[in-house]
Amino acid sequence: MIIRAVDLVLWILSALPEPVARLMGRVLGFVAYRVARFRVKTVRSQLAMAFPELDASARLKIEKDFYRHLGLTAVEILRIKYLTDGQISERVRYHGGENFQEALNGGKGVFILNAHMGNWEMAIANFASRGYDTHVVVKEINGKVGQHLAVSMREKHGVVLIARRHSIREIFTVIRNNGGVGFVLDQNMTADEGVFVDFFGQPACTMPGLAIMASRMDTPVIPMSCHRDEKGIHHVEFFPPVPWEEPEGFSRDEVIRHNTQRYTKILEDIIRRHPEQWLWIHKRWRTQPPPDSDAGGRG
């Protein structure tokens, strides 16, 4: 019953005229920031960690713009399930598509390096609806409603989800069929799951799975970014492949961390281009290394 009620709300949202939906997004962002104060302390402290070179007024502008973006993104995501593929395509523009296509032409599949930038859900939904074999490695969401939302809006447009745990066999199958698998590398991991690399000058526990898979399968890694412009158009950009590196004298673990660091630096550079459109409410630096450890290590 609850799921049906949720789907009804999603259908109503999708039927709203675009200007009304955008206004609703701005209002939602205002309420989250000014009324609910949703994770404002987290956003503010992480902006201070990431941009110590900026003065307080510059960081405050990013903070305000972020909550506006958050409201717009929330409403857009809730509308995705009942938007048609054509309606989504009208809102998305691609740049650097030749980088992705050239990598795919190699016949070894493609790993897509991504972050929670812009409206990432709009980008992958549109990409899959264009006929590309699109798989995304994801964490399972707690709660039936949240899980239903995450699965239904993605699968409606052809995105195939791969659960992060025990995902190796599925990833191998996709790559053997020359498909694409997306990895989101900007989420905090527990110490037993991740490796510590530098992210905005701070040690961040990061999933090493992309580097491990790229090494085993000799599959190209293509960074992707997404941002929304002032007219509400989502710009998706594909960058040239990231070449694999194995520095002389590095152990296997050090090589994996070295390449994970390189992937993370690329994401940091992408975020710096549009810092207000990254997911600052996520506690990226929650897992901390032991005080006496060399968290960054070699690389």
N, C-alpha and C positions, 0 to 999 in steps of 0.2 A: 504493500500500500504506500509506504514511504517512497519507494523507488518510483512508483507511478506519479506521485505528487511532484517529485523532483523533476521528472521528465516533462511534466506539464509546465512547470516554471521555466525550464530551458526552452521549450517550444515557444512560449509567450515572449521570452527575451529575444529569440531569434527573429520573431515577427516584427519587432520594433523597427521603425525607420532608423537609418544609420545616425542622423544627428541626435535623435533621442537617446540612443544607446551610448553615444559618446558623452552626452551630458550626464547620463546616469553614472558612467564610469568616473567622471570628474567628481561628482557628488560623493560617490563611494570612497574615492581617494581622500577627499576632504574629511569625511567622517572618520575614516581609519586613522588619519593623522591628528586632526584637531579635537575630535570627540573621544574616540576609543583609545587614542594614543597607542595604537597597535605596534608593539615592539619598537617604539621610538628610541628607547635607550639603546637597544641592540644596534639599530641602524646608525645612530649618532656615534656610538663608540667604535663601530667598525669603520665608518668613514674617517674618523680621526686616526685610526691605525693605518688605514690604506693611503691617506693623503695628508701626512703630517706637514707637507710643504705648503698646503693651502691654508689661508687664514679662515677664521671661524665663519665669516660671512659667505665665503665661497663654498664651504662645506654645507652650510645651511641651505644655500640655493639648490645644491644637488639633493639634499634631503627632501626639500619641498617638491622638487620636480620628480623625485622617485615615487612619492606617494600618489602624485597625479598619475604617473605611469602605472603604478600598481593597481589603481582603481580601473583604469582603462583596460588593462590586461585581464583583470578578473572578469569583467563583463564580456570582453571578447572571447575568452575561453569558454565561458558558460554558454555562449551563442554558437560555438563551433558545431556541436552535434547536429543541429537542425539547419545549419546553413548548407546550401548545395555546394558541390565542388566548384561550380562556376562562380558563385558568390564569393567564395574564398579566393579564387584566382584573381578576381577583380581587385583584391586588396593586397596582392603580393607581386613584387618585382624581383627579378633575379639578376645577379651580377657575378661574373666569373664562372659561369656554368661550364665553360670549356675546360676548366681545371678538373671538375668532377668527371666530365665525359671522357677526357683523356685518360684519367686514372682507371675508369671503368673499362675502357677499351683494352687495358692490359690483361683483362681476364682473370684477375686475382681478387675481385671484389674491391670494396672500398670501406674503410673505417672513417666515420665522420666525427671529428672532434668538435664538441659543442659545449656551450654554457647556457645558463638560464638568462639569456639576453633577449631583449625585446619581447615579442610574443613568440617564443620558441614553438609553442603548440600550433600556432597558425602556420608557421614555416613547415613543420614536418607533415602536417595534414595536407597542405597544398602539394608538397613534394610527392607524397604517396599517391595523391589523387591524379597526378600527371602520369602515372603508370610505372614509376620507379619502385623496385622491390625494396621497401623501406622497413627496417627493423630497428628498434630502440631498446637498449638495455636499461631497465628501470628498477627502482626499489618498489616493493609491494607497499601499498598505502593501507594504513590501519583503518578499519571501519567500512561497513558495507556500502554506505552512500558514497564516500570518497573513492573507494575502489571502483564502484559502478561508473562514476563520472569519468575517472581517468581512463578506464577501459573502453567505455562506449563511445566517447567523443573521438578517440584515436582510431579505433577499429572501424568506425563508420566511414572513414575516408581512406581506409586501406593500410593504416599503420599496424605493424605486427609487433607486439610487446614481447620482450624476452626478460624473464625474471633474473635479477642480478645473481642470485645464488643458484649454483648448479647450471650455469648458462653456457658452458664451454661447448658442449655437443651441438647445441642449436646454432651457436655462432659459426662453428666450423661448417655446418650444413649450408648456411646462408652464403658464406664466402665461397664455398666450392661451387655454388650456383651463380657466382658473379653478382651477388646482391650487395646491398649497403647496410651497414650496422652503425648506428649512432651511439656514441659514448659521451655522457655528460660528466665532465671531470671537475666541476666546481663545487661539489658537495663534500661536507665533512665526513670522514670515515673514522671508525674506532681504531685504536692503536694496533689491534691484531689484524685488521683488514687492509690498512693503508700504509703508505710510506710518507715520510715528512719531506716536503719540498718547500721552497720559498714561494710565497704568494703575497704580493704587495709588501715585501720586506718582512713578512712574518712566517714562521713555520706552520705549514698547513698539512694536515694528514689527508692524503689523496689516494684515490683508487689507482693501483698499478695495472689493472686488468688490460687497459688499452695497449700499454707498452708490451706486456706479456704476449698478447694475441698478435700484435704487429710483428714481433720478433719471431714467433713460431710459424706464422703463415706468410711472411714476406708480403703483406698486404699494405698498400699505400694508405697513409693517414692524411685526410683532407680537412683542414680547419674550416669551420663555417661560422658566420656571424649573422645576427638578425637585429634590426632596429626599426622603430616606427618613426616616420617623419611627422611633421606638424599637420599634414592632411590626413593622417591615419593610414598611410600606405606602409606596408611592411617590406623592408628591403633585406633580401637574403643574399649574402655574398660568400662564394667559395674561393678559397685561397689555394695556391700551389701546394703539392704534397710536401710533407715534412720528411726529409731524408732521415733514415735510421742511422744512429751513431753508436759506435762501440769504441770508446777511447782505450788506447793501449794501456794494459796493466790493470784495468777495471775488472772486478769480479762480476759474476752474473747479476747479483743483486744490485751492485753499483751501476751496472749498465741500465737495468730497468729503472732505477731511480733517476739516473741521468736523463733518460728520454722522457720520463714522466715530468721531470722539471722543465724540459724544453716545451712540452705540450702545455704545461701550466703557465709558462711565461707568455706563450702565444695568446692564451685566454686572457691573461692580465692585460696585454696590449690591446686586445679587442674591447675589453671592458673600459679601458681608459678613454676610448674614443667616444663612448656614450655612457658615462658612469651612472647616470640617473636611471638607466634601463637594465641594470643588473639587479639580482634578487638579494638586496641587502638585509632583508629580514631573516635570511638563513644564517644560522650561527656557524659560519665557515671555519672559525678558528677554535671551536669548542674543545676538540681533542688537543691536548698540549703534550709535548715531549717531556720526558723526565728532565729535571733541572740540570743533571750532569751529563746529558747526552749531546752528541754533535748531530742535531736534527737534520741539517742540510746535507752533511756528509760530502763525499766527492761528487762532482758533477755540476 
